[in-house]
Amino acid sequence: MANNYPINLNLMNRRVVVIGGGKIGTRKVLDLLKTEAMIYVVAPKMSETLLKLTSTKVTLIIRPFVPKDIEEAFLVFICTNQTDINQQIVTLCQNGQLVNDCTNKANSDFYNMATIEQSDFAIHLSSDGQNPSRIKQIKQNLIALMENFLD
């Protein structure tokens, strides 16, 4: 964990591309909605949840990935189960683009943190991509513990 630096990014009106319309891609999009980012989802198939979104900040592009899709993207989330496509996307990303390959930690510039948000504070938890399921459990335990102390 020594090489990572935790930060919060202001994504308002920034182009964020999520490649993959399945379970993981859907989760990323739902988390991104509160950021006011301009979200583009590229996938030949989309989850029902994505297809029902009404946000003007989400554009669904229902077709396979093409290199043009990541042009001008600030963040790129790679959420497919196709290793060759994922590696192609990583290779195509330019300097300055932050990439999260959800299938290969070594290809990622950053990892998402589990977040507990209250009106006046937030707690962010991370295993730096090592053990997301453990972090999810810790988050649930902290929420239960905090219920005794917060309004």
Z-matrix of the N, CA and C atoms (Angstrom, degrees):
N
C 1 1.447
C 2 1.524 1 111.91
N 3 1.304 2 117.44 1 -6.85
C 4 1.453 3 120.82 2 -174.61
C 5 1.527 4 113.38 3 -66.23
N 6 1.330 5 118.59 4 -23.88
C 7 1.465 6 120.55 5 -177.24
C 8 1.515 7 113.55 6 -84.75
N 9 1.320 8 118.53 7 -8.11
C 10 1.460 9 121.13 8 -174.39
C 11 1.517 10 111.78 9 -101.41
N 12 1.330 11 114.67 10 149.86
C 13 1.460 12 122.19 11 -179.72
C 14 1.526 13 108.27 12 -126.85
N 15 1.331 14 118.15 13 113.54
C 16 1.468 15 119.70 14 -176.56
C 17 1.532 16 111.62 15 -73.83
N 18 1.340 17 115.42 16 130.06
C 19 1.459 18 120.67 17 177.69
C 20 1.530 19 109.21 18 -142.96
N 21 1.309 20 115.60 19 163.85
C 22 1.461 21 122.29 20 169.55
C 23 1.515 22 106.46 21 -109.55
N 24 1.314 23 117.74 22 131.50
C 25 1.459 24 122.02 23 -179.51
C 26 1.521 25 110.53 24 -102.07
N 27 1.319 26 116.42 25 135.54
C 28 1.455 27 121.17 26 171.84
C 29 1.523 28 106.67 27 -85.45
N 30 1.326 29 116.32 28 110.50
C 31 1.464 30 120.88 29 -176.64
C 32 1.518 31 112.99 30 -102.28
N 33 1.321 32 117.46 31 6.92
C 34 1.462 33 119.62 32 -178.14
C 35 1.526 34 110.46 33 -54.00
N 36 1.326 35 114.56 34 123.68
C 37 1.463 36 123.99 35 178.50
C 38 1.533 37 113.82 36 61.35
N 39 1.324 38 117.24 37 18.48
C 40 1.464 39 121.37 38 173.63
C 41 1.520 40 108.67 39 -92.07
N 42 1.316 41 116.69 40 145.98
C 43 1.469 42 121.76 41 179.52
C 44 1.526 43 109.30 42 -81.16
N 45 1.324 44 115.29 43 120.61
C 46 1.453 45 122.45 44 177.92
C 47 1.526 46 107.12 45 -121.96
N 48 1.327 47 116.37 46 127.13
C 49 1.459 48 120.94 47 -178.40
C 50 1.522 49 108.67 48 -112.26
N 51 1.323 50 115.19 49 127.24
C 52 1.462 51 122.50 50 175.31
C 53 1.521 52 106.57 51 -111.54
N 54 1.316 53 116.29 52 118.41
C 55 1.457 54 120.04 53 -179.68
C 56 1.525 55 107.29 54 -103.69
N 57 1.310 56 114.71 55 110.74
C 58 1.454 57 122.46 56 -175.74
C 59 1.518 58 109.79 57 124.98
N 60 1.303 59 116.11 58 128.06
C 61 1.458 60 120.97 59 -176.45
C 62 1.507 61 113.97 60 -112.95
N 63 1.323 62 116.90 61 20.74
C 64 1.457 63 121.26 62 179.99
C 65 1.514 64 112.37 63 -91.65
N 66 1.317 65 115.77 64 -152.90
C 67 1.463 66 122.51 65 -174.76
C 68 1.534 67 112.83 66 -59.41
N 69 1.326 68 116.73 67 -48.87
C 70 1.467 69 119.95 68 -177.29
C 71 1.529 70 110.67 69 -70.00
N 72 1.329 71 117.19 70 -45.65
C 73 1.458 72 120.45 71 177.87
C 74 1.521 73 111.81 72 -59.07
N 75 1.316 74 116.44 73 -41.18
C 76 1.462 75 121.22 74 178.57
C 77 1.519 76 110.54 75 -61.93
N 78 1.319 77 116.88 76 -44.72
C 79 1.467 78 120.52 77 178.95
C 80 1.529 79 111.17 78 -60.94
N 81 1.326 80 116.47 79 -41.53
C 82 1.471 81 119.64 80 178.70
C 83 1.532 82 110.42 81 -62.47
N 84 1.336 83 116.99 82 -45.35
C 85 1.468 84 120.70 83 -179.40
C 86 1.524 85 110.78 84 -61.60
N 87 1.324 86 117.28 85 -45.59
C 88 1.459 87 120.10 86 -179.55
C 89 1.526 88 111.23 87 -61.31
N 90 1.319 89 117.41 88 -39.00
C 91 1.468 90 120.62 89 176.53
C 92 1.522 91 111.53 90 -68.16
N 93 1.322 92 117.00 91 -35.06
C 94 1.469 93 120.98 92 -178.69
C 95 1.527 94 113.29 93 -73.68
N 96 1.309 95 118.44 94 -22.11
C 97 1.465 96 120.89 95 -175.87
C 98 1.520 97 113.02 96 -55.18
N 99 1.315 98 118.05 97 -37.24
C 100 1.471 99 120.61 98 -177.76
C 101 1.525 100 112.75 99 -74.08
N 102 1.322 101 118.05 100 -7.61
C 103 1.461 102 121.06 101 -176.74
C 104 1.522 103 113.57 102 -88.55
N 105 1.317 104 117.59 103 -12.34
C 106 1.468 105 122.47 104 -175.87
C 107 1.534 106 112.38 105 66.47
N 108 1.334 107 116.37 106 21.15
C 109 1.466 108 120.31 107 174.45
C 110 1.527 109 109.19 108 -70.53
N 111 1.323 110 116.23 109 159.79
C 112 1.466 111 122.04 110 170.94
C 113 1.529 112 105.32 111 -89.65
N 114 1.316 113 116.58 112 106.57
C 115 1.459 114 122.42 113 -170.42
C 116 1.524 115 110.09 114 -101.97
N 117 1.313 116 115.41 115 128.07
C 118 1.462 117 122.25 116 176.44
C 119 1.525 118 107.17 117 -118.67
N 120 1.315 119 116.74 118 126.27
C 121 1.456 120 121.78 119 178.81
C 122 1.517 121 107.43 120 -112.88
N 123 1.337 122 115.80 121 125.87
C 124 1.461 123 121.15 122 -178.91
C 125 1.522 124 108.42 123 -118.60
N 126 1.329 125 115.70 124 121.22
C 127 1.470 126 120.52 125 177.41
C 128 1.520 127 108.94 126 -169.80
N 129 1.324 128 116.48 127 147.61
C 130 1.462 129 118.83 128 176.90
C 131 1.524 130 112.36 129 -69.51
N 132 1.344 131 116.71 130 -25.41
C 133 1.458 132 122.26 131 176.28
C 134 1.519 133 108.68 132 -132.76
N 135 1.337 134 115.57 133 140.62
C 136 1.466 135 121.65 134 179.20
C 137 1.524 136 109.81 135 -117.33
N 138 1.312 137 115.45 136 149.72
C 139 1.462 138 119.75 137 175.14
C 140 1.526 139 109.35 138 -67.78
N 141 1.317 140 115.77 139 159.11
C 142 1.471 141 120.58 140 176.93
C 143 1.521 142 110.61 141 -58.61
N 144 1.320 143 116.53 142 -38.09
C 145 1.467 144 120.95 143 179.49
C 146 1.521 145 110.73 144 -59.86
N 147 1.326 146 117.34 145 -46.14
C 148 1.466 147 120.35 146 179.14
C 149 1.526 148 110.89 147 -64.85
N 150 1.307 149 116.68 148 -41.47
C 151 1.470 150 119.92 149 -178.42
C 152 1.526 151 111.92 150 -64.26
N 153 1.322 152 117.45 151 -24.71
C 154 1.466 153 121.36 152 -178.72
C 155 1.525 154 113.26 153 -91.80
N 156 1.333 155 117.98 154 -4.60
C 157 1.467 156 120.16 155 -179.19
C 158 1.522 157 110.70 156 -62.83
N 159 1.313 158 115.24 157 140.18
C 160 1.463 159 120.07 158 179.21
C 161 1.525 160 112.39 159 -115.11
N 162 1.310 161 117.86 160 4.19
C 163 1.457 162 121.16 161 -178.56
C 164 1.527 163 111.30 162 -66.30
N 165 1.319 164 115.27 163 135.95
C 166 1.469 165 120.16 164 176.33
C 167 1.531 166 110.96 165 -75.33
N 168 1.321 167 116.73 166 -9.04
C 169 1.464 168 121.02 167 179.98
C 170 1.530 169 112.53 168 -88.90
N 171 1.348 170 117.41 169 -0.79
C 172 1.464 171 121.22 170 -178.84
C 173 1.524 172 109.32 171 -118.08
N 174 1.334 173 114.94 172 126.80
C 175 1.457 174 121.62 173 175.13
C 176 1.513 175 108.21 174 -115.34
N 177 1.328 176 116.31 175 121.92
C 178 1.457 177 121.13 176 177.95
C 179 1.522 178 109.12 177 -95.21
N 180 1.320 179 116.20 178 126.00
C 181 1.459 180 122.34 179 178.34
C 182 1.528 181 106.36 180 -115.24
N 183 1.316 182 115.11 181 100.86
C 184 1.461 183 120.26 182 -171.50
C 185 1.526 184 109.80 183 -92.18
N 186 1.324 185 113.96 184 87.44
C 187 1.458 186 122.86 185 177.63
C 188 1.518 187 106.90 186 -173.83
N 189 1.335 188 118.41 187 167.34
C 190 1.463 189 120.13 188 176.66
C 191 1.534 190 111.31 189 -64.48
N 192 1.314 191 115.46 190 156.66
C 193 1.455 192 123.34 191 177.59
C 194 1.525 193 111.45 192 -59.74
N 195 1.341 194 115.66 193 139.63
C 196 1.460 195 122.55 194 168.43
C 197 1.532 196 106.83 195 -130.53
N 198 1.331 197 118.70 196 150.60
C 199 1.465 198 121.16 197 -175.03
C 200 1.532 199 114.69 198 -52.42
N 201 1.308 200 117.58 199 -33.28
C 202 1.469 201 120.80 200 -179.34
C 203 1.538 202 111.95 201 -59.82
N 204 1.337 203 117.03 202 -24.26
C 205 1.467 204 121.31 203 -175.92
C 206 1.522 205 113.42 204 -59.57
N 207 1.322 206 118.05 205 -29.76
C 208 1.462 207 119.49 206 -176.14
C 209 1.534 208 113.40 207 -99.37
N 210 1.332 209 116.81 208 2.29
C 211 1.462 210 119.14 209 177.17
C 212 1.522 211 109.01 210 -60.88
N 213 1.298 212 116.29 211 135.82
C 214 1.460 213 124.10 212 177.37
C 215 1.521 214 114.05 213 65.83
N 216 1.321 215 117.50 214 13.00
C 217 1.472 216 119.76 215 176.67
C 218 1.525 217 109.25 216 -78.92
N 219 1.315 218 115.29 217 138.25
C 220 1.462 219 121.26 218 173.93
C 221 1.533 220 109.42 219 -83.79
N 222 1.338 221 115.78 220 -47.13
C 223 1.456 222 122.26 221 176.47
C 224 1.516 223 109.50 222 -119.01
N 225 1.321 224 116.30 223 142.88
C 226 1.462 225 122.09 224 175.80
C 227 1.523 226 107.85 225 -129.41
N 228 1.320 227 115.44 226 120.29
C 229 1.459 228 121.47 227 174.50
C 230 1.529 229 107.77 228 -104.01
N 231 1.320 230 116.64 229 122.94
C 232 1.457 231 121.85 230 178.93
C 233 1.523 232 107.33 231 -102.39
N 234 1.322 233 115.18 232 110.99
C 235 1.471 234 120.77 233 -172.10
C 236 1.520 235 111.80 234 -128.13
N 237 1.311 236 117.55 235 40.91
C 238 1.466 237 119.52 236 178.02
C 239 1.524 238 108.98 237 -106.73
N 240 1.310 239 116.00 238 166.91
C 241 1.460 240 120.34 239 176.38
C 242 1.532 241 110.60 240 -104.14
N 243 1.331 242 116.01 241 21.91
C 244 1.464 243 121.81 242 -179.31
C 245 1.522 244 109.49 243 -110.63
N 246 1.313 245 116.16 244 99.90
C 247 1.452 246 122.12 245 -174.19
C 248 1.520 247 113.02 246 -55.25
N 249 1.322 248 118.13 247 -41.34
C 250 1.465 249 120.66 248 -178.40
C 251 1.532 250 110.94 249 -66.17
N 252 1.313 251 117.69 250 -40.89
C 253 1.477 252 121.13 251 177.63
C 254 1.528 253 109.42 252 -66.18
N 255 1.315 254 117.07 253 -44.03
C 256 1.464 255 120.87 254 -179.92
C 257 1.524 256 111.05 255 -58.16
N 258 1.331 257 116.45 256 -45.53
C 259 1.463 258 120.05 257 -179.73
C 260 1.523 259 111.06 258 -66.45
N 261 1.315 260 117.42 259 -37.56
C 262 1.462 261 121.07 260 176.77
C 263 1.523 262 110.37 261 -60.22
N 264 1.318 263 117.06 262 -43.39
C 265 1.464 264 121.18 263 -179.27
C 266 1.524 265 110.26 264 -64.65
N 267 1.342 266 116.71 265 -44.75
C 268 1.470 267 120.41 266 178.31
C 269 1.522 268 109.98 267 -57.44
N 270 1.320 269 116.99 268 -44.42
C 271 1.461 270 121.99 269 -179.08
C 272 1.523 271 111.63 270 -64.15
N 273 1.325 272 117.51 271 -35.48
C 274 1.459 273 121.73 272 -177.82
C 275 1.529 274 113.61 273 -77.40
N 276 1.313 275 117.37 274 -22.23
C 277 1.461 276 119.47 275 -178.64
C 278 1.523 277 110.47 276 -64.08
N 279 1.305 278 114.73 277 141.37
C 280 1.461 279 122.06 278 -176.02
C 281 1.528 280 111.06 279 -95.46
N 282 1.337 281 115.73 280 164.21
C 283 1.463 282 119.93 281 172.12
C 284 1.516 283 108.68 282 -57.41
N 285 1.309 284 115.99 283 139.33
C 286 1.454 285 120.61 284 -179.57
C 287 1.520 286 113.00 285 94.76
N 288 1.319 287 117.36 286 -16.42
C 289 1.463 288 120.24 287 175.10
C 290 1.525 289 107.79 288 -90.93
N 291 1.306 290 116.33 289 129.54
C 292 1.447 291 120.84 290 178.10
C 293 1.524 292 108.84 291 -90.58
N 294 1.327 293 116.15 292 129.65
C 295 1.460 294 121.67 293 -172.60
C 296 1.527 295 110.32 294 -120.84
N 297 1.333 296 114.94 295 135.89
C 298 1.449 297 121.66 296 171.77
C 299 1.520 298 107.61 297 -124.78
N 300 1.330 299 115.89 298 106.52
C 301 1.462 300 121.64 299 175.52
C 302 1.522 301 106.49 300 -91.43
N 303 1.304 302 116.11 301 104.38
C 304 1.465 303 121.50 302 -174.65
C 305 1.518 304 113.24 303 -65.75
N 306 1.326 305 117.94 304 -9.80
C 307 1.463 306 121.04 305 -179.41
C 308 1.523 307 113.17 306 -107.59
N 309 1.342 308 117.09 307 -8.71
C 310 1.452 309 119.33 308 -176.43
C 311 1.524 310 109.95 309 -149.69
N 312 1.310 311 115.43 310 99.67
C 313 1.463 312 122.03 311 -177.81
C 314 1.531 313 112.18 312 -53.60
N 315 1.329 314 116.81 313 -36.66
C 316 1.464 315 120.68 314 -177.43
C 317 1.524 316 112.23 315 -63.40
N 318 1.320 317 118.14 316 -23.33
C 319 1.461 318 122.12 317 179.56
C 320 1.527 319 113.12 318 -89.55
N 321 1.319 320 117.87 319 2.09
C 322 1.461 321 121.18 320 -171.75
C 323 1.519 322 112.75 321 -101.57
N 324 1.343 323 114.79 322 138.83
C 325 1.461 324 121.34 323 173.21
C 326 1.519 325 111.33 324 -86.15
N 327 1.333 326 116.82 325 -20.15
C 328 1.458 327 120.92 326 -177.26
C 329 1.517 328 109.33 327 -153.92
N 330 1.320 329 115.10 328 166.35
C 331 1.458 330 122.86 329 177.22
C 332 1.523 331 107.07 330 -131.35
N 333 1.303 332 115.95 331 145.60
C 334 1.456 333 119.31 332 176.22
C 335 1.521 334 109.65 333 -75.54
N 336 1.316 335 114.36 334 150.45
C 337 1.451 336 120.41 335 176.77
C 338 1.517 337 108.84 336 -107.42
N 339 1.312 338 115.26 337 147.93
C 340 1.463 339 119.60 338 170.35
C 341 1.530 340 106.35 339 -74.30
N 342 1.312 341 117.14 340 138.54
C 343 1.454 342 120.78 341 -174.08
C 344 1.518 343 111.05 342 -127.02
N 345 1.308 344 114.58 343 135.76
C 346 1.457 345 122.01 344 170.65
C 347 1.518 346 105.04 345 -112.18
N 348 1.331 347 116.31 346 116.74
C 349 1.468 348 120.46 347 -176.70
C 350 1.513 349 111.27 348 -112.95
N 351 1.295 350 114.92 349 134.39
C 352 1.459 351 123.52 350 171.07
C 353 1.526 352 106.58 351 -122.50
N 354 1.310 353 117.34 352 174.88
C 355 1.462 354 119.36 353 -176.13
C 356 1.521 355 112.73 354 -63.82
N 357 1.321 356 117.88 355 -30.24
C 358 1.462 357 120.03 356 -174.41
C 359 1.531 358 114.77 357 -119.58
N 360 1.328 359 117.69 358 5.89
C 361 1.461 360 119.59 359 176.35
C 362 1.523 361 110.38 360 -162.54
N 363 1.330 362 114.52 361 167.01
C 364 1.462 363 121.03 362 175.28
C 365 1.529 364 107.96 363 -140.80
N 366 1.315 365 114.87 364 145.09
C 367 1.459 366 121.47 365 174.47
C 368 1.528 367 106.39 366 -117.52
N 369 1.330 368 116.19 367 129.38
C 370 1.458 369 121.46 368 179.97
C 371 1.527 370 109.03 369 -114.36
N 372 1.311 371 115.91 370 133.31
C 373 1.468 372 121.74 371 -178.39
C 374 1.520 373 109.44 372 -121.25
N 375 1.323 374 115.92 373 140.06
C 376 1.457 375 119.11 374 -179.51
C 377 1.515 376 111.03 375 -148.92
N 378 1.311 377 114.87 376 146.72
C 379 1.463 378 121.28 377 169.54
C 380 1.535 379 109.13 378 -113.12
N 381 1.329 380 115.77 379 14.09
C 382 1.470 381 122.19 380 -176.46
C 383 1.519 382 111.43 381 54.33
N 384 1.317 383 115.14 382 40.77
C 385 1.452 384 120.39 383 177.31
C 386 1.518 385 114.66 384 79.43
N 387 1.326 386 117.34 385 0.86
C 388 1.470 387 120.60 386 -176.55
C 389 1.527 388 112.87 387 -75.26
N 390 1.356 389 116.03 388 -42.12
C 391 1.456 390 118.64 389 -173.13
C 392 1.537 391 110.62 390 -152.37
N 393 1.331 392 117.72 391 71.52
C 394 1.470 393 120.61 392 -177.67
C 395 1.529 394 113.63 393 -59.06
N 396 1.322 395 118.58 394 -33.47
C 397 1.464 396 119.11 395 -179.27
C 398 1.529 397 111.23 396 -68.41
N 399 1.316 398 117.86 397 -34.25
C 400 1.479 399 120.68 398 175.90
C 401 1.523 400 109.87 399 -66.57
N 402 1.310 401 117.51 400 -41.57
C 403 1.464 402 120.99 401 178.67
C 404 1.525 403 110.28 402 -63.26
N 405 1.315 404 117.42 403 -39.09
C 406 1.463 405 120.86 404 177.34
C 407 1.526 406 110.48 405 -59.87
N 408 1.329 407 116.99 406 -42.86
C 409 1.465 408 120.93 407 179.03
C 410 1.525 409 110.73 408 -65.97
N 411 1.321 410 117.23 409 -43.15
C 412 1.470 411 120.95 410 178.34
C 413 1.524 412 109.79 411 -60.77
N 414 1.327 413 116.82 412 -42.03
C 415 1.466 414 121.03 413 178.17
C 416 1.528 415 110.49 414 -58.46
N 417 1.323 416 117.10 415 -47.69
C 418 1.465 417 120.75 416 -179.92
C 419 1.532 418 111.14 417 -62.14
N 420 1.321 419 116.94 418 -39.25
C 421 1.459 420 120.89 419 178.09
C 422 1.527 421 111.57 420 -65.73
N 423 1.330 422 116.89 421 -41.74
C 424 1.462 423 120.62 422 178.59
C 425 1.524 424 111.46 423 -64.95
N 426 1.320 425 116.91 424 -41.19
C 427 1.465 426 120.40 425 177.95
C 428 1.526 427 109.89 426 -59.44
N 429 1.328 428 116.55 427 -45.80
C 430 1.465 429 120.40 428 179.22
C 431 1.532 430 110.90 429 -62.37
N 432 1.314 431 117.56 430 -42.57
C 433 1.452 432 121.86 431 178.68
C 434 1.530 433 111.89 432 -64.60
N 435 1.330 434 116.02 433 -41.18
C 436 1.469 435 121.06 434 -176.98
C 437 1.532 436 112.18 435 -69.98
N 438 1.307 437 118.08 436 -25.22
C 439 1.469 438 121.01 437 -179.80
C 440 1.535 439 110.90 438 -57.61
N 441 1.331 440 116.88 439 -27.31
C 442 1.456 441 120.77 440 179.05
C 443 1.518 442 112.65 441 -76.45
N 444 1.338 443 117.71 442 -16.66
C 445 1.456 444 120.42 443 -173.16
C 446 1.520 445 114.17 444 -115.48
N 447 1.323 446 118.16 445 -13.70
C 448 1.452 447 120.74 446 -175.46
C 449 1.521 448 111.00 447 -111.32
N 450 1.311 449 115.85 448 153.33
C 451 1.479 450 120.62 449 178.08
C 452 1.484 451 110.71 450 -64.95
